[in-house]
């Protein structure tokens, strides 16, 4: 019942947001019945349907080419909708200000027209019988012509052409019509919002497709012997190989990792968004990872949406060492890994007792755990350093504010008692291939010995 209520609320919210974006970008800026209005209305219906189709196709196991066809427009529209809405909301504050400026200009122009017309009527701006068409407002010129044409008849009646024009000149020239002013404001604000929103999405997409940057951090680790001082772990999380980010994405990441010449590679979950049958080929470049002490892998929550057991077997075939609630000794420290908490639904959740329960706590330890939320367990078991991902750093600002509500650390380094936690923003993207305010990264963690 709760799920149904939440689903209805989400659908209602999305419908309202789409209605608002349509009104501001299409309804307020185009002519009723025109081609632009019709095209915009069709897009307002089709794009959200593509987004829904992208979500459903990946979960329902649709043919992979169809998943790819739906993913690009469907997910990109989701990001575009977010930033178009934010830009339009900012525009709501600009809209009345712009209207006020235009209204004042129109009033000033109307007052100027009235002054010129009055001066002409008094004879102070031009000689009698002469009409300077450049100095008379356009709205009065036609009246002036009519009056001039009627001069003979007027003169015969003892009147004056200039005198007949004067009462008309005392009425200020009409200002810009309100509907025209509103249309100008709507188009100016809507155009600026579209440029800002779509430009943000374009730049964020470029950042993802370009590949992750490489960060470096030195972390002192209690109990680490002098011989292991400077040990380098290339940590990567949230690669998210899927319908959008494929083999080329994997290859870029492998090349970036190998360029750091690490001692060990840690792949900390959410490697894929799809089955081995669909994505096994795209993951194959992982076989090219190079590290003196090998490459290790732990599951993330998305592996359990994609067939975790099959993926564990596949990464093992590619030369990675899965740590399924397990521990190995590496160069003077313990390297442990636990399954993701999403595995609890399959009876394969994290088991800290199995991974860490019988170890010598005097030795330094590093734990690979996809989600930062297990930090309390790491503290309980005396872990020196936990490496995690999952959060994407929020991926799409202001998503970091939401991520902060669900995670102890969204990105970067923090200490919890004697346990240190480092959270990567990840190397890929989930859903929209877009990152704003949370650039993708690979992190080289250099361990420092207190004895050095």
C-alpha positions as CSV (number, residue, x, y, z in Angstrom):
1,X,0.0,0.0,0.0
2,X,2.8,2.4,0.9
3,X,4.5,1.6,-2.4
4,X,1.3,2.4,-4.3
5,X,0.9,5.8,-2.5
6,X,4.5,6.7,-3.2
7,X,4.2,5.7,-6.9
8,X,1.0,7.8,-7.3
9,X,2.7,10.7,-5.6
10,X,5.8,10.5,-7.9
11,X,3.6,10.2,-11.0
12,X,1.6,13.2,-10.0
13,X,4.7,15.2,-9.3
14,X,6.2,14.4,-12.6
15,X,3.0,15.2,-14.4
16,X,2.8,18.5,-12.7
17,X,6.5,19.3,-13.5
18,X,6.0,18.4,-17.2
19,X,2.9,20.6,-17.3
20,X,4.8,23.5,-15.8
21,X,7.7,23.1,-18.3
22,X,5.3,22.8,-21.2
23,X,3.5,25.9,-20.2
24,X,6.6,28.1,-19.7
25,X,8.5,26.8,-22.8
26,X,5.7,26.1,-25.2
27,X,2.3,27.4,-24.1
28,X,3.5,30.9,-23.2
29,X,5.8,31.3,-26.2
30,X,4.1,29.9,-29.2
31,X,1.0,30.6,-31.3
32,X,-2.0,28.4,-30.6
33,X,-2.4,25.9,-33.4
34,X,1.0,26.7,-34.8
35,X,3.6,24.1,-35.8
36,X,5.9,25.0,-32.8
37,X,3.0,24.5,-30.4
38,X,2.0,21.2,-31.9
39,X,5.6,19.9,-31.9
40,X,6.3,21.0,-28.4
41,X,3.1,19.3,-27.1
42,X,4.0,16.1,-28.8
43,X,7.4,16.2,-27.2
44,X,5.9,16.8,-23.8
45,X,4.0,13.5,-24.1
46,X,6.6,11.4,-25.9
47,X,9.7,12.2,-23.9
48,X,8.4,11.1,-20.5
49,X,7.1,7.9,-22.1
50,X,10.6,7.2,-23.4
51,X,11.9,7.8,-19.8
52,X,9.5,5.2,-18.4
53,X,10.3,2.9,-21.3
54,X,14.0,3.2,-20.5
55,X,13.4,2.2,-16.8
56,X,11.1,-0.7,-17.7
57,X,13.1,-2.1,-20.5
58,X,16.2,-2.6,-18.4
59,X,14.2,-4.3,-15.5
60,X,12.0,-6.4,-17.8
61,X,14.9,-7.7,-19.9
62,X,13.8,-6.3,-23.2
63,X,16.1,-7.0,-26.2
64,X,19.4,-5.1,-25.6
65,X,19.2,-3.0,-28.8
66,X,15.8,-1.8,-27.7
67,X,17.2,-1.0,-24.2
68,X,19.9,1.1,-25.9
69,X,17.4,2.9,-28.2
70,X,15.3,3.9,-25.2
71,X,18.1,4.7,-22.8
72,X,19.7,7.6,-24.6
73,X,16.6,9.9,-25.1
74,X,14.8,8.6,-22.0
75,X,17.5,9.1,-19.5
76,X,18.8,12.3,-21.1
77,X,15.3,13.8,-20.9
78,X,15.3,13.1,-17.2
79,X,18.3,15.2,-16.7
80,X,17.1,17.9,-19.0
81,X,13.8,18.0,-17.2
82,X,15.6,18.6,-13.9
83,X,17.7,21.5,-15.1
84,X,15.0,23.1,-17.3
85,X,12.7,23.1,-14.2
86,X,15.4,24.7,-12.0
87,X,16.3,27.3,-14.7
88,X,12.6,28.2,-15.2
89,X,12.1,28.5,-11.4
90,X,15.0,31.0,-11.3
91,X,13.3,32.7,-14.2
92,X,10.1,33.2,-12.1
93,X,12.1,35.8,-10.2
94,X,13.4,37.5,-13.3
95,X,10.0,37.6,-15.1
96,X,8.3,40.4,-13.0
97,X,11.5,42.4,-12.9
98,X,11.7,42.3,-16.7
99,X,8.1,43.2,-17.1
100,X,8.5,46.2,-14.8
101,X,11.5,47.5,-16.8
102,X,9.6,47.2,-20.1
103,X,6.5,48.9,-18.6
104,X,8.6,51.9,-17.4
105,X,10.3,52.2,-20.7
106,X,6.9,52.2,-22.4
107,X,5.6,54.9,-20.0
108,X,8.6,57.0,-20.6
109,X,8.2,56.7,-24.3
110,X,4.5,57.6,-24.1
111,X,5.3,60.7,-22.0
112,X,7.9,61.8,-24.5
113,X,5.4,61.5,-27.4
114,X,2.9,63.6,-25.5
115,X,5.5,66.4,-24.8
116,X,6.4,66.5,-28.5
117,X,2.8,66.6,-29.6
118,X,1.9,69.4,-27.1
119,X,4.9,71.5,-28.2
120,X,3.8,71.1,-31.9
121,X,0.2,72.2,-31.0
122,X,1.5,75.3,-29.3
123,X,3.6,76.2,-32.3
124,X,6.8,76.2,-30.2
125,X,8.5,73.2,-32.0
126,X,7.8,74.2,-35.6
127,X,6.7,77.2,-37.7
128,X,3.0,77.6,-38.3
129,X,1.7,75.5,-41.1
130,X,4.8,73.2,-40.9
131,X,4.7,69.6,-39.6
132,X,8.1,68.0,-38.8
133,X,7.2,64.3,-39.4
134,X,10.4,63.2,-37.8
135,X,9.5,64.8,-34.5
136,X,5.8,63.8,-34.4
137,X,5.0,60.4,-33.1
138,X,4.0,57.8,-35.7
139,X,0.6,57.4,-34.1
140,X,-0.1,61.1,-34.8
141,X,1.3,61.4,-38.3
142,X,-1.8,60.0,-40.0
143,X,-3.9,62.5,-38.1
144,X,-1.7,65.3,-39.2
145,X,-1.9,64.2,-42.8
146,X,-5.7,64.2,-42.6
147,X,-5.8,67.6,-41.0
148,X,-3.4,69.0,-43.6
149,X,-5.6,67.7,-46.4
150,X,-8.6,69.4,-44.9
151,X,-6.9,72.8,-44.6
152,X,-8.9,74.5,-47.4
153,X,-12.2,73.6,-46.1
154,X,-11.2,74.5,-42.6
155,X,-9.9,77.8,-43.6
156,X,-13.1,78.7,-45.3
157,X,-14.9,78.0,-42.1
158,X,-12.6,80.4,-40.2
159,X,-10.7,77.6,-38.5
160,X,-7.1,76.5,-38.4
161,X,-5.5,73.1,-39.4
162,X,-3.0,73.4,-36.5
163,X,-5.8,74.2,-34.1
164,X,-7.8,71.1,-35.3
165,X,-4.7,68.9,-34.7
166,X,-4.0,70.2,-31.1
167,X,-6.8,68.3,-29.3
168,X,-5.6,65.0,-30.8
169,X,-2.0,65.7,-29.8
170,X,-2.9,66.1,-26.2
171,X,-3.6,62.3,-25.9
172,X,-0.4,60.3,-25.3
173,X,0.6,57.8,-27.9
174,X,-0.3,54.3,-27.2
175,X,2.4,52.2,-25.4
176,X,3.5,48.7,-26.3
177,X,0.5,46.4,-25.9
178,X,0.5,44.2,-22.8
179,X,0.1,41.0,-24.8
180,X,3.2,41.8,-26.9
181,X,5.1,42.7,-23.8
182,X,4.1,39.4,-22.0
183,X,5.1,37.4,-25.1
184,X,8.5,39.1,-25.3
185,X,9.1,38.4,-21.6
186,X,8.0,34.7,-21.9
187,X,10.2,34.1,-24.9
188,X,13.2,35.9,-23.3
189,X,12.9,34.0,-20.0
190,X,12.0,30.7,-21.7
191,X,14.9,30.9,-24.2
192,X,17.4,31.8,-21.5
193,X,16.1,28.9,-19.3
194,X,16.3,26.4,-22.2
195,X,19.9,27.6,-23.0
196,X,21.0,27.3,-19.4
197,X,19.3,23.9,-18.7
198,X,20.2,22.2,-21.9
199,X,23.7,23.6,-21.8
200,X,24.2,22.2,-18.3
201,X,23.1,18.8,-19.5
202,X,25.3,18.9,-22.5
203,X,28.4,19.8,-20.4
204,X,27.6,17.1,-17.9
205,X,27.2,14.5,-20.6
206,X,30.6,15.5,-22.1
207,X,32.2,15.0,-18.7
208,X,30.9,11.5,-18.4
209,X,31.8,10.4,-22.0
210,X,35.2,12.0,-21.7
211,X,36.0,9.6,-18.8
212,X,37.0,10.0,-15.2
213,X,39.8,12.1,-13.8
214,X,42.4,10.7,-11.5
215,X,42.6,11.8,-7.9
216,X,45.4,11.0,-5.4
217,X,45.2,10.9,-1.6
218,X,47.6,9.8,1.0
219,X,46.1,8.1,4.1
220,X,48.2,7.0,7.1
221,X,47.2,3.5,8.2
222,X,47.9,2.3,11.8
223,X,49.8,-0.9,11.9
224,X,51.2,-0.6,8.4
225,X,54.8,-1.7,8.3
226,X,57.5,0.4,6.9
227,X,57.9,-2.0,4.0
228,X,54.4,-1.2,2.8
229,X,54.8,2.5,3.0
230,X,53.7,4.2,-0.2
231,X,51.6,1.2,-1.3
232,X,49.2,2.4,-4.0
233,X,45.6,1.2,-4.4
234,X,43.8,2.3,-7.6
235,X,40.2,2.4,-6.4
236,X,37.3,2.6,-8.9
237,X,33.6,2.3,-8.2
238,X,30.3,2.6,-10.0
239,X,31.5,2.0,-13.5
240,X,28.0,1.2,-14.5
241,X,28.6,-0.6,-17.8
242,X,25.1,-0.7,-19.4
243,X,23.0,0.3,-22.4
244,X,24.7,3.7,-22.7
245,X,28.2,3.3,-21.3
246,X,29.7,0.3,-23.0
247,X,33.1,-1.2,-24.0
248,X,34.7,2.1,-24.9
249,X,33.8,3.4,-21.4
250,X,35.4,0.3,-19.8
251,X,38.5,0.7,-22.0
252,X,39.0,4.3,-21.0
253,X,38.8,3.4,-17.3
254,X,41.3,0.5,-17.6
255,X,43.7,2.8,-19.5
256,X,43.4,5.5,-16.8
257,X,44.0,3.0,-14.0
258,X,47.0,1.4,-15.7
259,X,48.5,4.8,-16.3
260,X,48.8,5.2,-12.5
261,X,50.9,2.1,-12.2
262,X,49.1,0.9,-9.0
263,X,50.2,-1.9,-6.7
264,X,46.6,-3.1,-6.4
265,X,43.3,-2.4,-8.1
266,X,40.0,-2.3,-6.2
267,X,36.7,-2.4,-8.1
268,X,34.2,-1.4,-5.4
269,X,30.9,-2.5,-6.8
270,X,28.2,-1.3,-9.3
271,X,30.2,-2.5,-12.2
272,X,27.2,-3.2,-14.4
273,X,23.6,-2.5,-15.2
274,X,22.6,-5.6,-17.1
275,X,23.2,-9.3,-17.6
276,X,26.4,-11.0,-18.6
277,X,24.7,-12.1,-21.8
278,X,24.2,-8.4,-22.8
279,X,27.3,-6.8,-21.2
280,X,29.9,-9.5,-20.9
281,X,31.7,-8.3,-24.0
282,X,31.6,-4.7,-22.8
283,X,33.3,-5.7,-19.6
284,X,36.2,-7.6,-21.3
285,X,38.7,-4.8,-21.2
286,X,38.9,-5.4,-17.4
287,X,41.1,-8.3,-18.3
288,X,43.8,-5.7,-19.2
289,X,44.1,-4.3,-15.7
290,X,47.7,-4.3,-14.5
291,X,48.8,-4.3,-10.9
292,X,51.6,-6.0,-9.0
293,X,49.3,-7.5,-6.4
294,X,46.3,-8.1,-8.6
295,X,42.8,-6.7,-9.0
296,X,40.0,-7.3,-6.5
297,X,36.2,-6.9,-6.8
298,X,33.2,-6.7,-4.4
299,X,29.6,-6.5,-5.4
300,X,27.4,-3.4,-5.4
301,X,23.6,-3.2,-5.2
302,X,23.3,-3.1,-9.0
303,X,25.0,-6.5,-9.4
304,X,22.0,-7.9,-7.5
305,X,19.7,-6.4,-10.1
306,X,21.8,-7.9,-12.9
307,X,22.6,-11.5,-11.8
308,X,25.3,-11.2,-9.1
309,X,26.4,-14.8,-9.2
310,X,26.9,-14.8,-12.9
311,X,28.9,-11.5,-12.7
312,X,31.1,-12.8,-9.9
313,X,32.0,-15.8,-12.1
314,X,32.6,-13.6,-15.1
315,X,34.9,-11.1,-13.4
316,X,36.9,-14.1,-12.1
317,X,37.3,-15.3,-15.7
318,X,38.6,-11.8,-16.5
319,X,41.3,-12.1,-13.9
320,X,39.8,-10.2,-11.0
321,X,39.6,-11.7,-7.5
322,X,36.1,-11.5,-6.0
323,X,36.1,-11.0,-2.3
324,X,32.8,-12.4,-1.1
325,X,32.9,-11.8,2.6
326,X,36.5,-12.8,2.5
327,X,40.0,-11.6,3.4
328,X,43.5,-11.9,1.9
329,X,46.9,-10.8,3.2
330,X,48.6,-8.2,1.1
331,X,52.1,-6.8,1.7
332,X,51.8,-6.4,5.4
333,X,48.1,-5.6,5.7
334,X,44.8,-7.4,5.5
335,X,42.5,-6.7,2.5
336,X,38.9,-7.7,3.2
337,X,35.8,-7.4,1.1
338,X,32.1,-7.8,2.0
339,X,29.0,-8.3,-0.2
340,X,26.7,-5.4,-0.7
341,X,23.7,-5.0,1.6
342,X,21.4,-5.5,-1.4
343,X,22.5,-9.2,-1.3
344,X,20.5,-9.7,1.8
345,X,17.4,-10.3,-0.3
346,X,19.2,-13.3,-1.8
347,X,20.8,-14.5,1.5
348,X,24.1,-13.1,0.3
349,X,24.5,-9.9,2.3
350,X,27.6,-8.6,4.1
351,X,29.1,-11.0,6.7
352,X,31.6,-9.1,8.7
353,X,32.3,-11.9,11.1
354,X,33.3,-14.1,8.3
355,X,35.4,-11.5,6.6
356,X,37.0,-10.0,9.7
357,X,36.1,-11.9,12.8
358,X,39.2,-14.0,13.3
359,X,41.9,-11.6,12.0
360,X,44.9,-10.3,14.0
361,X,43.8,-6.8,14.9
362,X,47.4,-5.6,15.4
363,X,47.7,-5.8,11.6
364,X,46.7,-2.9,9.3
365,X,43.4,-3.5,7.5
366,X,41.6,-2.2,4.4
367,X,38.0,-3.0,3.8
368,X,36.2,-2.9,0.4
369,X,32.5,-2.3,0.9
370,X,30.3,-0.7,-1.8
371,X,28.0,1.3,0.5
372,X,29.4,3.8,3.1
373,X,26.4,2.9,5.4
374,X,28.3,-0.1,6.8
375,X,30.9,2.1,8.4
376,X,29.5,1.3,11.9
377,X,30.3,-2.4,11.3
378,X,33.8,-1.5,10.1
379,X,34.3,0.5,13.3
380,X,33.1,-2.5,15.4
381,X,35.5,-4.8,13.7
382,X,38.5,-2.5,14.1
383,X,39.0,-1.7,10.4
384,X,41.7,0.9,9.7
385,X,40.4,2.1,6.3
386,X,37.1,1.5,4.4
387,X,36.9,2.2,0.7
388,X,33.4,2.7,-0.7
389,X,31.4,4.2,-3.6
390,X,27.7,4.1,-4.3
391,X,26.8,7.7,-3.7
392,X,28.2,9.1,-7.1
393,X,28.7,12.3,-5.0
394,X,25.1,13.0,-5.8
395,X,25.8,12.8,-9.5
396,X,23.3,15.6,-10.4
397,X,23.3,18.7,-8.3
398,X,21.4,19.2,-6.0
399,X,21.3,15.4,-5.7
400,X,24.2,15.6,-3.2
401,X,21.7,17.1,-0.7
402,X,19.5,14.0,-1.0
403,X,22.5,11.7,-0.8
404,X,23.6,13.3,2.4
405,X,20.3,12.1,4.0
406,X,21.0,8.5,3.2
407,X,24.8,8.2,3.6
408,X,27.3,9.1,6.4
409,X,29.7,10.5,3.8
410,X,28.8,11.5,0.3
411,X,32.3,11.9,-1.1
412,X,35.8,12.1,0.1
413,X,37.6,11.4,3.3
414,X,36.2,11.3,6.9
415,X,37.2,9.6,10.1
416,X,34.8,7.6,12.4
417,X,36.6,6.9,15.6
418,X,39.8,4.9,14.7
419,X,38.3,3.9,11.3
420,X,38.9,6.1,8.3
421,X,36.4,6.2,5.4
422,X,37.0,7.2,1.8
423,X,34.1,7.5,-0.6
424,X,34.7,7.7,-4.4
425,X,32.3,9.6,-6.6
426,X,32.6,6.7,-9.1
427,X,33.8,6.5,-12.7
428,X,30.4,6.2,-14.5
429,X,26.9,7.3,-14.2
430,X,23.5,5.6,-13.5
431,X,20.5,6.6,-15.4
432,X,21.3,9.9,-17.3
433,X,24.9,9.8,-18.5
434,X,25.3,13.2,-17.0
435,X,27.2,14.6,-14.0
436,X,26.8,18.1,-12.6
437,X,28.7,19.2,-9.6
438,X,30.1,15.7,-9.0
439,X,32.7,14.8,-11.6
440,X,33.6,11.1,-12.1
441,X,36.9,9.9,-10.7
442,X,39.4,7.2,-10.1
443,X,41.3,7.5,-6.9
444,X,44.8,6.4,-6.1
445,X,45.0,5.8,-2.4
446,X,48.6,5.8,-1.2
447,X,49.0,4.2,2.2
448,X,51.4,5.7,4.6
449,X,53.2,3.9,7.5
450,X,53.4,5.6,10.8
451,X,56.9,4.1,11.1
452,X,58.2,5.8,7.9
